[in-house]
Amino acid sequence: MDGWRMGVSQAVAPPEHDFCQEMMELTNAFLLCCQQKEQLLQQEAGITSVELRALRALAERALPMRELAGALELSPSRMTRVADSLEQKKLVHRKRCPEDRRLCPVALTPQGREALARGEGVLRRFQEQVKGLLKEEERALVLRVLREFIAAFRRGIEACSPGAAPAAEAEPQRDFPA
């Protein structure tokens, strides 16, 4: 069985180890795991992870659409789709602002608070399961490596973006503390 189908800890790199290929395969495997977690959240709580994030952001107080989009780091159009979905599910209520929809406050409904509690419960159970499968030092290592990987990934994207400085001139930097 190849490393793609085996557990990550069981995968053994071939002697001609190709970092880029293995990174792509492991990244894809991790994305698949995230999609499966997303399906679990959808099945158990009836909401997506981005909807859960929106409900969390609204737990304390109603927020204007623009502020909610900023808090979730979503584009205005994506935020509108998320709010539309939450409103269809009767989890939020939007007050109508004819002059500018981006300024309309979005507030949780009682059903939204229930969905938030269900979603948090699903994620908590999932996270406790994953946490229980790793030793404390492994958990710390995973978090550190993921932080560094995300920082490197972001720098790679920036370096490959149009108008970026050539790779030799790019200054390496750490976005996260070790």
C-alpha positions as CSV (number, residue, x, y, z in Angstrom):
1,M,0.0,0.0,0.0
2,D,1.4,3.4,-0.9
3,G,2.0,6.3,1.5
4,W,-1.1,8.1,0.1
5,R,-3.4,5.4,1.3
6,M,-1.6,4.7,4.6
7,G,-1.7,6.8,7.7
8,V,0.7,9.7,7.5
9,S,2.8,8.3,10.3
10,Q,3.1,5.0,8.4
11,A,4.2,6.5,5.1
12,V,7.8,5.7,4.2
13,A,9.5,7.9,1.6
14,P,11.2,6.1,-1.2
15,P,15.0,6.6,-1.5
16,E,14.5,9.0,-4.4
17,H,12.3,11.0,-2.0
18,D,10.7,14.0,-3.9
19,F,9.8,16.6,-1.4
20,C,7.4,18.5,-3.7
21,Q,5.5,15.4,-4.7
22,E,5.2,14.2,-1.1
23,M,4.2,17.6,0.1
24,M,1.5,17.8,-2.6
25,E,0.2,14.3,-1.7
26,L,0.1,15.1,2.0
27,T,-1.5,18.5,1.5
28,N,-4.2,16.8,-0.6
29,A,-4.7,14.1,2.0
30,F,-5.0,16.8,4.7
31,L,-7.5,18.7,2.6
32,L,-9.5,15.5,2.2
33,C,-9.5,15.1,6.0
34,C,-10.8,18.7,6.3
35,Q,-13.5,18.0,3.8
36,Q,-14.6,14.9,5.8
37,K,-14.6,17.0,9.0
38,E,-16.8,19.5,7.1
39,Q,-19.2,16.7,6.2
40,L,-19.4,15.6,9.8
41,L,-20.2,19.1,10.9
42,Q,-22.8,19.4,8.2
43,Q,-24.4,16.1,9.1
44,E,-24.3,16.5,12.9
45,A,-25.1,20.2,13.2
46,G,-26.6,21.2,9.9
47,I,-24.0,24.0,9.3
48,T,-20.7,24.5,7.6
49,S,-17.5,25.5,9.3
50,V,-17.7,29.0,7.8
51,E,-21.3,29.3,9.1
52,L,-20.1,28.1,12.5
53,R,-17.4,30.8,12.4
54,A,-20.1,33.4,11.6
55,L,-22.3,32.2,14.4
56,R,-19.3,32.4,16.8
57,A,-18.6,36.0,15.7
58,L,-22.2,36.9,16.4
59,A,-22.5,35.2,19.8
60,E,-21.8,38.4,21.7
61,R,-23.6,41.0,19.6
62,A,-25.1,41.8,16.2
63,L,-22.6,43.0,13.7
64,P,-22.9,44.9,10.4
65,M,-22.2,42.7,7.3
66,R,-19.0,44.6,6.5
67,E,-17.6,44.1,10.0
68,L,-18.6,40.4,10.0
69,A,-16.9,39.9,6.7
70,G,-13.8,41.5,8.0
71,A,-13.8,39.4,11.2
72,L,-14.1,36.2,9.1
73,E,-11.7,37.4,6.4
74,L,-14.4,36.8,3.7
75,S,-15.1,38.9,0.6
76,P,-18.3,40.9,0.7
77,S,-19.9,38.6,-1.9
78,R,-18.9,35.4,0.0
79,M,-20.2,37.0,3.3
80,T,-23.5,37.7,1.6
81,R,-23.8,34.1,0.5
82,V,-23.0,32.8,4.0
83,A,-25.5,35.3,5.6
84,D,-28.2,34.3,3.0
85,S,-27.7,30.6,3.9
86,L,-27.8,31.3,7.7
87,E,-30.9,33.4,7.2
88,Q,-32.6,30.7,5.1
89,K,-31.9,28.3,8.0
90,K,-33.4,30.9,10.4
91,L,-30.1,31.0,12.3
92,V,-29.6,34.8,11.9
93,H,-31.8,37.8,11.2
94,R,-30.8,40.7,9.1
95,K,-32.3,44.1,9.6
96,R,-33.0,45.7,6.2
97,C,-31.0,48.8,5.3
98,P,-32.1,49.9,1.9
99,E,-29.3,52.5,1.6
100,D,-26.4,49.9,2.0
101,R,-26.8,46.2,2.7
102,R,-23.2,46.0,3.9
103,L,-24.2,48.2,6.9
104,C,-27.2,46.0,7.9
105,P,-26.7,44.4,11.3
106,V,-26.8,40.6,11.5
107,A,-28.0,39.0,14.7
108,L,-28.3,35.5,16.0
109,T,-31.8,34.0,16.5
110,P,-32.6,31.5,19.3
111,Q,-32.2,28.7,16.6
112,G,-28.8,30.2,15.7
113,R,-27.7,29.9,19.4
114,E,-28.8,26.3,19.4
115,A,-26.9,25.6,16.1
116,L,-23.8,27.3,17.5
117,A,-24.0,25.0,20.6
118,R,-24.5,21.9,18.4
119,G,-21.6,22.9,16.1
120,E,-19.3,23.6,19.0
121,G,-20.1,20.3,20.5
122,V,-19.4,18.4,17.2
123,L,-16.0,20.2,16.9
124,R,-15.1,19.7,20.5
125,R,-15.8,15.9,20.3
126,F,-13.8,15.7,17.0
127,Q,-10.9,17.7,18.4
128,E,-10.8,15.6,21.6
129,Q,-10.6,12.5,19.5
130,V,-7.7,13.8,17.5
131,K,-6.0,15.2,20.6
132,G,-6.3,11.8,22.3
133,L,-4.5,10.0,19.5
134,L,-1.4,12.2,19.8
135,K,1.0,12.5,22.7
136,E,1.5,15.9,24.2
137,E,4.9,16.4,22.5
138,E,3.4,15.3,19.1
139,R,0.6,17.8,19.5
140,A,3.1,20.6,20.2
141,L,5.2,19.5,17.2
142,V,2.2,19.3,14.9
143,L,1.1,22.9,15.8
144,R,4.6,24.3,15.4
145,V,5.2,22.6,12.0
146,L,1.7,23.6,10.8
147,R,2.4,27.2,11.7
148,E,5.7,27.1,9.9
149,F,4.2,25.4,6.9
150,I,1.4,28.0,6.6
151,A,4.0,30.8,6.8
152,A,6.2,29.1,4.2
153,F,3.1,28.5,2.0
154,R,2.1,32.1,2.2
155,R,5.6,33.3,1.4
156,G,5.7,30.9,-1.6
157,I,2.4,32.3,-2.9
158,E,3.7,35.9,-2.4
159,A,7.0,35.1,-4.2
160,C,5.1,33.5,-7.1
161,S,2.6,36.4,-7.4
162,P,3.0,38.8,-10.3
163,G,5.3,41.6,-9.4
164,A,7.1,39.7,-6.7
165,A,10.8,40.0,-6.1
166,P,12.9,37.2,-7.6
167,A,13.3,34.3,-5.1
168,A,17.0,35.0,-4.5
169,E,16.1,38.5,-3.3
170,A,13.2,37.5,-1.1
171,E,14.0,37.7,2.6
172,P,13.0,34.6,4.6
173,Q,10.9,35.5,7.6
174,R,8.9,33.7,10.2
175,D,5.3,34.7,10.7
176,F,4.8,32.6,13.8
177,P,6.9,32.2,17.0
178,A,8.7,28.9,17.3
